[in-house]
Amino acid sequence: MTSLLPRSTTASTGVSDAGGDLGHRRPLALIAVLGGAAAAASTLLVCLAVGVVGWFLTDAGAHGTSRGGLRVGALGWLLAHGSGISVEGVAISAVPLGVTFLCAWAIWRIGHRVGDSVSGHGPDADGIADGERDWTVPVAWCFFTLGYLAVALVTASLATATTVGASRGRVVEWVVLLCAMFGLPAIAIGSGRAAIWTAYLPGTVRGAAAACRRILVTWLAMATLCFLGALVVDLGAAANVMSRLHTDAGDASLLVLLSAVLVPNAVAFSGSYLLGPGFAVGAHTLVSPTLVVLGPLPMFPLLAALPDEGPTPGWTVAVVALPVLVAAYAAVQAQRRLPTLRWDEGAVRGCAGGVAAGVLFGLLASLAGGAVGPGRMQHVGPFSFDVLVHAITAFGVGGLVGGLAVTWWQRRAARRAAETA
């Protein structure tokens, strides 16, 4: 990004200027491909290490070989990229979102550094402002995605066998999606192009984006608190599950690690419950604020947070008002940082931000479920379409109310300030 700033602010001597220009003019294709491969390899190595440690902790490595531990780690990494696996005819399609978020974080961090390294390519800031075409970011993103994709496909080829299969097509789709959602913005920000492009955006768009971010983050925080609270209340049940499994220290550590990886999935389940539609933990089951229908469940500690089966208390119906209140509060907080005195702009900011946040949470809810075993456990997860509709409606209405309320307050404060002056 420093290469896009005026020359007088970035260079002090001829030597430093030459070194800076060379540092930002390395071959774009090479830097982007290596960056994508490094982003994939960094999280893959972590999963491989966890797989080997898990193999050793299980009966001190008495069963299987270290190669099997590496294979399990690679399959876990592929699952985080939506590959799904089929073990002797049993499909497992649920995505461990904890590992997926780790991969997204690595893509963001390394993509930002790739953007800084290629910032010297293409036209400068004056040329971009004059309308000169700049393909630096799209080209860098394409090569970055190719580097990441190469590592993913090689891993899928080496990890799968006759008894375990993974969908390479879904891996390609997920890699492109992750690199588009996190790699492309990171490269644009690191190269300085994002600052130039966003300067031309209307204030309404920036305000709606800020409201969307605040509403989504606040709602995820609320869902996390509710999930952790339910788990703490039934912590004894979780401990009972651990004792009935007769786990030693190594097995217990692996089970706790697996539970931590699935916490983001549980947060999406919790948010879907608070929105009203709820979720399923098996075929013909329902967990919602109005009714809980459960059948036989696997012995897994996180399931201790589920409510008791049967009709729910009357007060639980009131939780469906929580999304509207959270969206209104978050819209108020967002508009306090970007104030406006226009009624239409305040309404559009809050409503559009709420609708966008609802779409994003609906997407997250659709990714949180999937098949986790044979039989009835092939249907586990939130009711995605219903969650999407409820989220858009509740967040949109809440954002609209919050945007109008804070606009009224800001207009009132401005009028008082004018009268005082």
C-alpha positions in Angstrom: 0.0 0.0 0.0 2.9 2.3 0.6 3.7 2.3 -3.2 0.3 4.1 -3.8 1.2 7.0 -1.5 2.8 10.2 -2.7 6.5 9.7 -3.3 7.5 12.4 -0.8 6.0 10.5 2.1 7.5 7.1 1.3 11.0 7.8 0.3 13.8 9.5 2.1 17.0 8.4 0.3 17.7 6.8 -3.0 18.8 3.5 -1.5 15.7 3.1 0.6 13.4 4.1 -2.3 15.0 1.5 -4.6 14.8 -1.2 -2.0 11.1 -0.4 -1.4 10.3 -0.4 -5.2 12.0 -3.7 -5.6 10.3 -5.1 -2.6 6.9 -4.3 -4.0 7.6 -5.3 -7.6 8.4 -9.0 -7.2 6.8 -11.3 -9.8 3.1 -11.1 -9.1 2.3 -14.7 -10.2 5.0 -16.2 -8.1 4.2 -14.2 -5.0 0.5 -14.9 -5.3 0.8 -18.7 -5.9 3.3 -19.1 -3.1 1.0 -17.1 -0.8 -2.0 -19.3 -1.6 0.1 -22.5 -1.1 1.4 -21.1 2.2 -2.1 -20.3 3.4 -3.2 -23.8 2.7 -0.1 -25.5 4.1 -0.1 -23.6 7.3 -3.5 -24.9 8.5 -2.9 -28.3 6.9 0.3 -28.8 9.0 -1.6 -27.9 12.1 -4.2 -30.5 11.4 -1.6 -33.1 10.5 0.2 -32.4 13.8 -3.0 -32.8 15.7 -3.7 -36.1 14.0 -0.3 -37.5 15.0 -0.7 -36.3 18.6 -4.2 -37.8 18.7 -2.9 -41.1 17.4 -0.2 -41.2 20.1 -2.6 -40.2 22.9 -4.9 -43.1 22.0 -3.4 -46.0 23.9 0.0 -44.5 23.5 0.0 -45.3 19.7 -0.6 -49.0 20.3 -3.2 -49.1 17.5 -2.5 -48.1 13.9 0.5 -46.1 12.7 1.6 -42.5 12.6 0.7 -42.5 8.9 -2.9 -43.2 10.0 -2.8 -40.2 12.3 -1.6 -38.0 9.4 -4.4 -39.3 7.2 -7.0 -38.5 9.9 -5.6 -35.0 10.2 -5.7 -34.5 6.4 -9.3 -35.8 6.2 -10.3 -33.3 9.0 -8.7 -30.5 7.0 -10.6 -31.6 3.9 -13.9 -31.8 5.9 -13.3 -28.1 6.9 -13.3 -27.4 3.2 -16.7 -29.0 2.6 -15.4 -32.2 1.0 -17.5 -34.6 3.1 -16.2 -38.2 3.5 -17.7 -41.6 3.0 -16.5 -44.3 5.3 -17.6 -47.7 4.2 -20.8 -46.3 2.8 -21.6 -44.0 5.7 -21.6 -40.3 4.6 -20.3 -37.6 6.9 -21.0 -34.1 5.4 -21.0 -31.9 8.5 -18.3 -29.2 8.4 -16.2 -28.5 11.5 -16.5 -24.7 11.3 -13.8 -24.2 13.9 -11.2 -25.5 11.5 -12.9 -23.6 8.6 -12.6 -20.3 10.5 -8.9 -21.1 11.2 -8.4 -21.6 7.4 -10.2 -18.3 6.7 -8.0 -16.5 9.2 -4.9 -17.8 7.5 -6.2 -16.8 4.1 -6.9 -13.3 5.4 -3.5 -12.8 7.0 -1.4 -14.2 4.2 -3.6 -12.5 1.6 -3.0 -9.2 3.2 0.8 -9.7 2.9 0.4 -10.8 -0.7 -1.5 -7.6 -1.4 1.3 -5.5 0.1 3.9 -7.4 -1.9 2.2 -6.8 -5.2 1.1 -3.2 -4.5 3.8 -1.9 -6.8 2.2 -3.5 -9.9 -0.3 -1.8 -12.1 -1.1 1.9 -12.2 -0.5 4.2 -9.3 -3.2 6.1 -7.3 -3.4 8.9 -9.8 -3.8 6.5 -12.7 -6.6 4.6 -10.9 -8.3 7.9 -10.0 -8.2 8.8 -13.7 -10.0 5.6 -14.7 -7.0 3.6 -15.8 -7.8 -0.2 -15.7 -6.1 -2.0 -12.9 -6.1 -5.8 -12.9 -3.6 -6.3 -10.1 -6.0 -7.5 -7.5 -8.1 -9.9 -9.7 -5.0 -11.4 -11.2 -3.3 -11.8 -7.8 -6.5 -13.4 -6.4 -6.6 -15.9 -9.3 -3.0 -17.0 -8.7 -3.6 -17.1 -5.0 -6.6 -19.4 -5.4 -4.6 -21.6 -7.8 -1.9 -22.0 -5.2 -4.3 -22.9 -2.4 -6.3 -25.2 -4.7 -3.1 -27.1 -5.7 -2.4 -28.0 -2.1 -6.0 -29.0 -1.5 -6.2 -31.3 -4.5 -2.9 -33.0 -3.7 -4.0 -33.5 -0.1 -7.3 -35.0 -1.3 -5.5 -37.4 -3.6 -3.1 -38.6 -1.0 -5.6 -38.8 1.9 -8.4 -40.8 0.2 -8.4 -44.5 -0.2 -10.8 -47.3 -1.3 -12.6 -47.2 2.0 -12.7 -43.4 2.5 -13.8 -41.0 -0.2 -13.9 -37.2 -0.4 -15.6 -35.0 -3.0 -12.9 -33.1 -4.9 -15.6 -31.0 -6.6 -16.9 -29.6 -3.3 -13.3 -28.9 -2.2 -12.8 -26.8 -5.4 -16.1 -25.0 -4.7 -15.2 -24.3 -1.1 -11.6 -23.1 -1.9 -12.9 -20.7 -4.5 -15.6 -19.4 -2.0 -13.1 -19.0 0.9 -10.5 -17.2 -1.3 -13.2 -15.0 -2.7 -14.7 -14.1 0.7 -11.4 -13.6 2.6 -8.5 -13.7 0.1 -9.8 -11.2 -2.4 -10.7 -8.4 0.2 -7.4 -9.0 2.0 -5.4 -8.6 -1.2 -7.4 -5.5 -2.0 -6.7 -4.0 1.4 -3.1 -4.9 1.5 -2.4 -3.5 -1.9 -4.1 -0.2 -1.1 -6.8 -0.6 -3.8 -9.6 -1.0 -1.3 -9.0 2.4 0.2 -9.2 4.0 -3.3 -12.3 2.0 -4.3 -14.3 2.5 -1.1 -13.7 6.3 -1.2 -16.2 6.5 -4.1 -18.9 4.5 -2.2 -21.9 6.6 -1.0 -22.2 7.1 2.8 -25.4 5.0 2.8 -23.6 2.0 1.6 -20.8 2.4 4.2 -23.3 2.9 6.9 -25.3 -0.2 5.9 -22.1 -2.2 5.9 -21.2 -1.0 9.3 -24.7 -1.8 10.6 -24.5 -5.3 9.1 -21.2 -6.0 10.7 -22.4 -4.8 14.1 -25.7 -6.7 14.0 -24.0 -10.0 12.9 -21.2 -9.7 15.5 -23.7 -8.8 18.3 -26.0 -11.7 17.4 -23.2 -14.2 17.3 -22.0 -13.0 20.7 -25.6 -13.4 22.1 -25.9 -16.9 20.7 -22.5 -17.8 22.2 -23.5 -16.6 25.6 -26.8 -18.5 25.5 -25.0 -21.7 24.4 -22.3 -21.4 27.1 -25.0 -20.7 29.7 -27.0 -23.8 28.7 -23.9 -25.9 28.8 -22.8 -24.6 32.2 -26.3 -25.3 33.6 -26.1 -28.9 32.5 -22.3 -29.3 33.0 -23.0 -32.3 35.2 -24.6 -34.1 32.3 -21.6 -33.4 30.2 -19.3 -34.8 32.9 -21.5 -37.8 33.2 -21.1 -38.5 29.4 -17.4 -38.4 29.8 -17.5 -40.8 32.7 -19.8 -43.3 30.9 -17.4 -43.3 27.9 -14.6 -44.5 30.3 -12.1 -42.2 28.7 -8.6 -41.8 30.0 -6.6 -38.6 30.0 -5.6 -38.9 26.3 -9.1 -39.8 25.0 -10.7 -37.0 27.1 -8.2 -34.5 25.7 -9.1 -35.5 22.1 -12.8 -35.3 22.9 -12.5 -31.8 24.4 -10.5 -30.7 21.3 -13.2 -32.1 19.0 -15.8 -30.3 21.1 -13.9 -27.0 20.8 -13.7 -27.4 17.0 -17.5 -27.8 16.9 -18.3 -24.8 19.1 -19.0 -22.5 16.1 -21.5 -25.1 14.8 -23.1 -25.1 18.2 -23.3 -21.3 18.2 -25.1 -21.4 14.8 -27.5 -23.9 16.3 -28.1 -21.6 19.3 -28.7 -18.6 17.1 -31.2 -20.7 15.0 -33.0 -21.6 18.2 -33.3 -18.0 19.4 -34.7 -17.0 16.1 -37.5 -19.4 16.5 -37.3 -22.2 13.8 -34.7 -24.2 15.8 -32.8 -27.2 14.6 -32.8 -31.0 14.4 -30.5 -33.5 16.0 -31.7 -36.4 14.0 -34.5 -37.4 11.7 -38.0 -36.4 13.0 -36.6 -34.3 15.9 -37.1 -30.7 16.8 -35.5 -28.3 19.2 -37.3 -24.9 19.3 -38.6 -22.4 21.9 -42.1 -23.9 21.7 -41.4 -27.6 21.5 -38.6 -30.1 22.0 -38.7 -33.5 20.5 -35.7 -35.7 21.0 -34.9 -39.4 20.4 -31.9 -41.5 21.2 -28.8 -39.3 21.1 -25.1 -40.1 20.7 -22.9 -39.7 23.8 -21.3 -36.3 23.0 -20.6 -33.7 25.7 -21.9 -30.7 23.8 -25.3 -32.3 23.5 -25.7 -31.7 27.3 -26.7 -28.1 26.4 -29.9 -29.3 24.8 -33.2 -28.5 26.6 -35.3 -31.2 28.2 -37.7 -33.0 26.0 -41.4 -32.1 25.9 -43.4 -28.8 26.1 -41.2 -25.8 27.0 -41.9 -23.3 29.7 -44.1 -20.3 28.7 -41.3 -17.8 29.1 -39.2 -19.4 26.4 -41.5 -18.1 23.7 -40.4 -14.6 24.6 -36.9 -15.3 23.2 -38.2 -14.7 19.6 -38.2 -11.0 20.5 -34.5 -11.1 21.2 -33.3 -10.9 17.6 -35.3 -7.7 17.0 -34.0 -6.1 20.2 -30.4 -7.1 19.4 -30.6 -5.8 15.8 -32.1 -2.5 17.0 -29.3 -2.1 19.6 -26.6 -2.9 17.2 -28.0 -0.5 14.5 -28.0 2.3 17.1 -24.4 1.6 18.0 -23.3 1.5 14.4 -25.0 4.8 13.5 -23.6 6.5 16.5 -20.2 6.1 14.9 -21.4 7.2 11.5 -24.2 9.7 12.3 -26.8 11.0 9.9 -29.7 13.5 10.2 -31.7 12.2 7.3 -34.7 10.0 8.1 -34.5 8.1 4.8 -30.8 7.4 5.1 -31.1 6.3 8.8 -33.9 3.9 7.8 -32.1 2.5 4.8 -28.8 2.0 6.8 -30.6 0.0 9.5 -32.9 -2.0 7.4 -30.4 -2.9 4.6 -27.7 -3.7 7.3 -30.2 -6.0 9.1 -31.3 -7.8 5.9 -27.6 -8.3 4.9 -26.8 -9.6 8.4 -29.8 -12.0 8.2 -28.6 -13.4 4.9 -25.1 -13.9 6.3 -26.4 -15.7 9.4 -28.7 -17.8 7.2 -25.6 -18.9 5.2 -23.8 -19.7 8.4 -26.7 -21.8 9.6 -26.8 -23.7 6.3 -23.1 -24.6 6.7 -23.4 -25.7 10.3 -25.4 -28.9 9.8 -25.1 -32.1 7.8 -24.9 -35.8 8.1 -22.8 -37.0 11.1 -23.5 -40.8 11.0 -25.8 -43.5 9.7 -29.5 -43.8 10.1 -31.3 -40.9 11.8 -28.1 -38.9 12.3 -28.0 -38.1 8.6 -30.2 -35.1 9.4 -28.6 -32.8 11.9 -28.6 -29.0 11.7 -30.7 -25.9 11.6 -33.7 -25.6 9.3 -31.8 -23.4 6.9 -34.6 -21.8 4.9 -36.8 -21.0 7.9 -33.8 -19.6 9.7 -33.0 -17.4 6.7 -36.5 -16.0 6.5 -36.7 -15.3 10.3 -33.3 -13.8 10.4 -34.0 -11.4 7.5 -37.3 -10.4 8.9 -36.2 -9.9 12.6 -32.9 -8.2 11.8 -34.4 -6.1 9.1 -37.2 -4.8 11.4 -34.9 -4.4 14.3 -32.4 -2.5 12.2 -35.1 -0.3 10.8 -36.4 0.6 14.3 -32.9 1.2 15.6 -31.9 3.3 12.6 -35.0 5.5 12.9 -34.6 5.8 16.7 -31.0 6.9 16.6 -31.8 9.3 13.7 -34.5 10.9 15.9 -32.0 11.2 18.8 -29.3 12.7 16.6 -31.6 15.2 15.0 -32.8 16.2 18.5 -29.2 16.6 19.7 -28.3 18.7 16.6 -31.3 20.9 17.1 -30.4 21.5 20.8 -26.9 22.3 19.8 -28.1 24.8 17.2 -30.4 26.5 19.7 -27.6 26.7 22.3 -25.3 28.2 19.7 
